[in-house]
Amino acid sequence: MKPLIALIATLATTAALASDVEIVTVQAVQSGTTWRFDVTLRHADTGWEHYADGWEVLAPDGTSLGLRVLVHPHVNEQPFTRSLGGVMIPDGIPEVTIRARDNVDGWTGTPFTLALP
């Protein structure tokens, strides 16, 4: 019985990790007073029932500076990059954090901190 419980625990842990949205890379470009963020994500999208559905730019204090909603799955396009322009970054903010979510588990994975030039 113990080997079966260990196997189930391992499979549950693996399944949980597989559903996290991974932030692969982030690029930020300033254009005048606003910024454009290009974020590359990887997620084991299975279709409409489970897919990466957004990412967000956060100030150091957790204030949302911009949200990019992803409106469909990317089953056959992994990893994939999407952009968000027109993001206003207040003066004096040295870095931002990007976090990603999926439509089943919400905000998952490891946030990505980006120092601004």
N, C-alpha and C positions, 0 to 999 in steps of 0.2 A: 504494500500500500504506500509506503514512504517514497519509493521510486516514482510512482504514479503522481503523487502530490508534487514532488520536485519537478517532474516533467511539465505538469500543468502550470506551475509557478513560472518556469522558464518560458514556456510558450506565451503566457499572459504578459510577461515583461517584454518579450520580443515584439509582440503585437502592439503593445503600448508605444514602444520606441519607434516602430515602423510608421505610426500615424503622425509623429511630430513633423512639423514643417521646418525644413532646414533652410536657413539663410546662407546661400553659397557666397555671394559677393554683393557689395553695395558701392555705388559710385554716386557722388554728389557734385553738381556743377552749378555755380552761382551765375545768374544772369540778371544784372541790375540789382533789384532789391529782393528777388525771389530765387529759389533753388529748385533744381530738378533732381530727383532721385531715381536711379535705375537699380532695381533690386532683382537679383536672381534667386529663385526659390527652387527647392527640390522637395517633392512630396509624393507619396505612393497613392496618387489619385486613382480611384477605382471607378469613377463616373459620378453621376449626380448625387449618389448616396454618400460619397465621402471624397472631398477635394479641398485643396488650399483655396480659401475664399477671400484672403485679404492680407495686407500688411500696413503697418502704421509707423510714422515718424514721431518720436517722443523727445521732448526737452528733458534735461537732467532731472527736473522736479516731477516728471511724469505727465506733464501737460501734453496733450495731443496737438501736434503741429500739422498733421496731414494723414489722411486715410486713403489707401488705394484698395477699392473693392474689386475682387475678381469674380466675374459673373458666370463663369463656366469652368468645368474641369479641364485639366491639361494632361489627360491620360497618356497620350503618345508624344508629348512634348516636355521632356524632363532632362535637365532642369530647364526652366523658362524664365525670361526676364520681362518685367513690366515696369513702366515709368510713371512717375507722378510729378507734375510741374506746378509752379505757382506756390510753392511752399514758402511761407514767411518764417524766417528764423530771427527772433529778436536779437539785437546787438548784445554782445557779451557772452553768448552761448558758445563754448568751445567745442562741444561735441553733442551728437544726438544718438539716440538708440532706436533701432528698427526692431519691431517684433512682428511675428507672423501668426496667422491663425488658419484653422480649417473649420468646415461647417459642422463637424461632429464634436471635436474636442476643444474648440475655442482657441485661445492663445496658447501655443505650444512651442516646444523647441527652445533653443538658446538665443536670447536676444543678441543683436549685433550692435556694438558701439562703434561709431565712426567719428574720428576727430575731424573737425571742419578746418579747411585751409585758411 
